[in-house]
Amino acid sequence: MNRRHFILCGAALALVGAEEAATAAAPGFAPTRFSVEVRGRGPDVILIPGLASGRGIWAETVRAVPGYRYHLIHVHGFAGAPARANRRGEIVSPLADEIARYIQRANLRRPSIIGHSMGGTVAMMIGARFPRLAGRIMVVDMLPAPAAMVGGSASGAGALASGLLSSNSGRRLFGSLMSSFSPPDSTLRTSDADVVARAMTELAAIDLTAWLPGIRTPMTIVYASWDRRAAAALDRTFARAYAGAHGARFVRIDQSGHMVMLDQPARFAAAVREFLTR
């Protein structure tokens, strides 16, 4: 697997997961940018999937790590969900604000937040903007500046998104790239192409590096390493990127692509279990 293939697959930022039908919301609060399904009992954990993924990516993790009340987010416009408020304008930043409102309106007391890829960006935004809201944050396979994972610039990421998602052949190429890292799925073809393209372009323009010192919540950074020969360089990349985070803890999961929870479910569940009990 060469680095160019990895970067192209990274541009997808998360494309698997089946959508469950049941949803729930905080009393008196109806989110417009996502739906949420609540499962289990115990301390509260918010699970935020990545670009074009549904809440189904967390199914194995939820089964493997019981004893918590999981709030499984599904972003509108991704994986079969109607676009609704995400049909126009920005997506990522307003999504972070609305999830924060959900936490407040549901009276969740400092829940843990786990975000994969784009979900990790959202989790960090919540931690920076609402420093007393989250108890701890886990970012899964995402850098503070997402452009580093999608080719380096907002214009480049936008062109990639438009090219891959605007035609049937582009969608097939996108799916074939992701198949090297995770099982075949249908979330790309069931996602709203415009919502995905705008979210990807927005992600590429975000850089949360300067925000890291303001995140006082303990952070765990989980990242995938596909090639053992590049593991040391990858360690340095993530350590440098998160140098401004207070006491960030790093967990590398080897022999995994971007979809860590699917590629290495047992190792990922172990990382989540340790994160929630530290």
Phi, psi and omega in degrees: 000113182275169186293324179299319179297320180297317181295317179298319178292323177299329179298333178292324175061018171123106187229025181232162175131130177273145182271129172273156188277322188289139178226164178213166177212163176293145180305129178076009181226122179244101181297147181253346184251354180201163167246164181219137175244132183253130181226143173082181179225147180132196177303147185279137177226124176267129179244119184243115180282175182265191185304124177070004179269154172256179182293345182297341180296340183266001189304311182293322178297315179298319178293322186281339182234077181282176176095014181226158173261106185269135176249102187267111182278142170229114184286133178295133182102347180253143170049051174090349180280140179297150186292320179050237185291346178273006183293333181223154172076197181292157182236306191296307183296312176298329177297317178301317180295320182289324175295322176299319178294322177300314180302316181292315184288333177275001179057041176279130183264103178046061179293156169283145178236126176241122181232130178262129174056243177305324177298328176293321175298315179298317180299317179294323176299317178298315180299323181282320184277331183230073191298342180256008187275317185261144177279323177198158184229134170245125176255125185250112174053056175210142176263160178301328175251095185302337180303332179295342180256355182233025172109352168107345181210154179296318181295320179295317179294321179296318178295320178298314181298312182298317182295320184280331189255357185268356182216161178298321180293322178296319178297321179295320178297314179303313180296321181292325177297315182290334184295341177288341184248343184205164181300155177303146182211173181241012188289332178293311183290341179261001176268154177285115186301322181291319178297316179297314182297317180292320178296319180296317179296319178296317179301318183295337180269354182272138172219108183265010183305314182289345180275340188304316180299338180275355178270104183272347179291136176304135183238139171243131180249113177257132179217152185267145174232111182279321186244115181303330182293337180258005187297317182296318178295322178295319176303315181295321180299312181289323179296317178294317184297324183255021182300330181279353180279138182286111174060035180298141179252135185248136178229112177265133178246113185280163179055043181222146169268196186300325181275072188301318184293341178261323181287321180225069187298321182292315179294321179293318179299322178296320179294319178294316180301315180293320178301317185283343183250359180289000000 
